[in-house]
Amino acid sequence: MSYYPSTVRNLIRNLSRLPGIGEKTAERLTMHIIRAPRKEIEALSQSISEIKERVRLCTSCFALTDDAECDICSNPARSESLLCVVEQPADMVAIEKSGAFQGRYHILQGVLSPMNGVGPNDIRIHELLSRIRGGIIKEVVLATSTSVEGEATANYLSERIGSLPVKVSRIASGVPMGGDLQYVDPVTLQRAMDTRHAV
């Protein structure tokens, strides 16, 4: 890579730090950026700056938003009594694309993983329990992944929520074991949501 000027090497190095981007892909992206019109690159640069300045977590569900509350939490047409618990914002987006759910969400921002030092205080479990204790929620749908950590998290939540006056259900068939929700097609997700079961 020493045959490139330092500015090109720096961009390749920075792009290769992005997840899923190796050095060869970073090099191709850098060459595209060099050839692209200035306006296109300025728009890209501005959108990256804006995302760091404006995007935050929703104060209710912890989804990504530009405002204090996300569009789903601020939508009066969404059922406040039905709450779907997911691991990450990408999981919420996957369920939304399926069109199978019309309630609200709670994003844990991770899963329990004792092997990696992630315990109940490291994800948004306390906030979830506070929301449920508020008395509006009637059903909690656990939509964590079917990985070992996702199942452990769902079991832990089921036990913690079990003493509260809400129905607890788990998304059902159709989601493969060990699969991530963000990679499951919308029809399969809709089926899983429609056939959810009590835990």
N, C-alpha and C positions, 0 to 999 in steps of 0.2 A: 504494500500500500504506500510505500515511501515515494513512489513515482508520482503521486498526487500532491498538489500544493496543500499546505497545512489547513487552509479553510475547508477544503474538500475532505481531508482526512478527519477533521473534527466533526463534520456533519455525519459522515459514515459511522464514526464511533458513537455519536449520540443516538442516531437512528437504530443502530444495532443493539442498544440497551432496551429498546421496546420489546415487550413480550411477543414471541413468535417471529421476530425479525433477526435473521442471521446477518453475517457480514456481506454475503453476496446480495441479498435482498436490499440491505441498506445501501450498497453501492449502486444498485439499479435505481432505487428511489432518489438517491443523490443526483444521478445523471438526469433523471426526469426533471428534478427541481431546477437543474442548471438550464435545461432546454425549454422549460415552461415559460409562458409569458409572465412578466413581472407582476401584473395584476392578480393572476392566479396564485402566485406564491405569497403576495402580500395578504390576500384573503385567507390563505391557509395559516399564515403567521398570526394574523389578527384573531382567527377563530381559536387558535391554541392559547393565545393570551387571554381571551375572553373567558374561556372555559376555566382557567385557573382563578380568574378574578370573580366570576359570577356564580359558578356552580357550587352548590352546597347540599347538605342533606336536609330533607324535609323534616320539620320539627315534630311531625306526627308519626310518619311511617319509616323515615330514614331512606327514602328514595332520593335520587338525584333531582335537583330542581334549581331554577333560577330565582325563585321566590322563597318566602318562609315556608309555605306549604306547596306540595306538588299539585298537579292538575287533578289527580285522582282523589286526594284527600279534600280538595276544595270543591269537588263536584257534588252538588246536593242530590243528584240522581243516583249516586252510588249508595248501596246499603251500608249504613253504619253498624248494623248488628252482625254482619258477616265479615270475618277477618281471616285473611289468608297469610300464613307465615312462610316466608321464603328466606333463603340464605343470602342472596345478593340481588342488586338491582336488575341484572341480566335475567334472573329467574322470573321476576315480576313482569318484565317486558315479554318474555316467552309466553307466560300465561295470558297476558293482555292480547297478544297476537292471536291466540286461540279463540278469543271471544267467549270463553266458557265461564267467566267469573265476573260478577257485577258488584262485588263488595269492596272492602278496603284491604290494604296490605300492611304487613309489618315485616320489615327487612332486618334480619338479625345481624347482617354484616359479618357473617362467618358461621362456622359450626364448631361444636365441642370437639376438641382433639387433644386429649391429655398427653399423647405422645409428642405433640408439638407445643405443649404448654398453654393450650387455649382452654380455659375453663369458663364456667357460667358468668363470671364477672368480666370476661373479655369480649363478650358479644352482647347484643341488645335484649337480654332476657328480662332484666329488671324493668325496663321500659315496657316490655310486652305485658308483664304481670300487672303493672300499674294501669295500662290501658284496659285490661280485662276487668280489673277491680272497679273501674269507673262506672260499671253497671249497664252500659249501652250494648255491649257485645253479647250476642246470644250463641254464636257458633264460631269456633276457631278451626280452620282447616290447616293442617300441618302439611306443607308442600316442600319439605326439605328433600334433598336428593336421596337416592337409594344406595348411596355409598355407605360404608361402615360408619363414618362420622355423621352422615346425614340421618341414618337410622338411630344412632345413639342420641343425637340431638332431639329427634322426634319423640323418642321414648322418655327422655328426661323432661321435655316440655309437657308431655302427656301426664306424667306423674305430678308435676308442679301445678298444672292447670286442673287436674282431676278433682281437687277439693273445692274448686270455684264453681258457681252456678252457671256454667256454660256447657254446651255440647262440644266435644272435641272429635274431629274426624281427620282422616288421613287420606291423601289422594290415592287412588286405587290402581287397578291394572292398566297396562299400556306403557308405563314408564319402566324401561329396562333397568335391571339391577346394576348398580355401579355407574349409571348414566347421569349426566348433568342435564338439568331442565332446559338450559339455554340451547341445547342441541337436539331436543325432541321436537318433532314436527307438530304444528298446531292441531291437527286432527287427533293425534294420539293424546296430546295434552287435554283437549276438550273431553275425550272419553274418560281419561283419568280423573278429571275434575267432576264429571257427571256421575261417575261410579264410586266416588269417595265413600269411605266407610268409617264407622265409629272405631275408636281406638280402645 
